[in-house]
């Protein structure tokens, strides 16, 4: 529940909520959408860079203290946004919302669940992920209603009060008495007990993580997930117009995304515990590729919910899968440092997604052409991951001493 709560409240710094404030911000500051897009991308990149250095702190201080810093950070970010009357303050607010919201709240949730669960790590992470689709399914309607009712500044201030009165006491209550030990899960049924013990003994430095072959095996897929999800959400209204669909229909179709990501997050946990994250990882993006293919080739309105449903499958699989993957590969003693590196990759991709789409659109490419090219990239990446994984497995087998 601690994990679900933190991922849910990370919504306050996610693009699908932040985008709801854009019309009011543009009007109040008298800036263009292009200027705000660049400001948003720069703030996101800066938050990703900061996360590399601050994210690993969770490995070294008590969970309660770290959680307090993160919660007060998102509260402060909301207040800075509410009282920002200069573009510099707006930049600081966006940076803090992205850093504490999108970055650290989800980082704290997934790192904690990945570290303190072992036998049922996949199930625990899949449950923690549920905060994301719950937020995506419920909060946009609530937030846009409040913004239209009292204004965007007042909504930020109200959000700060809401987080203070709900998230702070609930999070502290849920981890009361927690001393940083493994969760009691019953008899150890891990199929690789010896390997897990060995990994627990190693402390990874961030430069060692970046130099490891696993980083270059995992990073492209993680980059593509963030890149595509952000770009698809950012340009959803433009895609609807290009396809001849109403904006209302496109927005309503996103419910299919929330449903599929919710369901497949639950289903992924037991699959991870049974087969391991490494075996499932190469296939993460295939449902998204099918959805993008349908979007690129067909224009019937029924394609919209089908597209979002397939994209939601990849999104639902991704978060618990990658968090388990880090623990399986690097162990749990340095999980904060490991996650901060890969979260940096993901956050950078969310900043570059809309920029890359804009670059190709401005040069005369249409959405169908861009999406067909993306399918090619996804398939090539999947083949490279499969081939690299097989080569690494064969190399490890050859290195084992013979009886």
GIPEDA-V921986 format. One line per field, one symbol per residue. psi: psi as a letter, one per 30 degrees, with the letter a starting at -180 (. if undefined). A space follows every 50 residues. Layout:
psi=???
This chain:
psi=eeeeeeeeffefglefeefffeeeeeeefhlleeeeeeeeeeeeeeeeee eeefeffffflkeeeeeeeeefeeeeeeeeeegkglfeeeeeeeeeeeee dedeeeeeeeeeeeefkdeheeeeeeeeffeefeefeeeeeeeeeeefef leeeeeeeeeeeeefeeeeeeeefgkgkgglkkjgakjgkfheeeeeeef fkkklefeeefkfeefeeeeeeeeeeeeeeeeeegeeeeeeefglleeee eeffeeeeeeeeefeefeeeeefefkeeefefgefeeeeeeeeeefflgk ffeeeeeeeeeeeeeeeeeeeeeeeeeeefafegeeeeeeeeeeeeeeef efeeeeeeeeefgfkleeeeeeeeeeeeeeeeeeeeeeeeeeeeeeeffk kk.
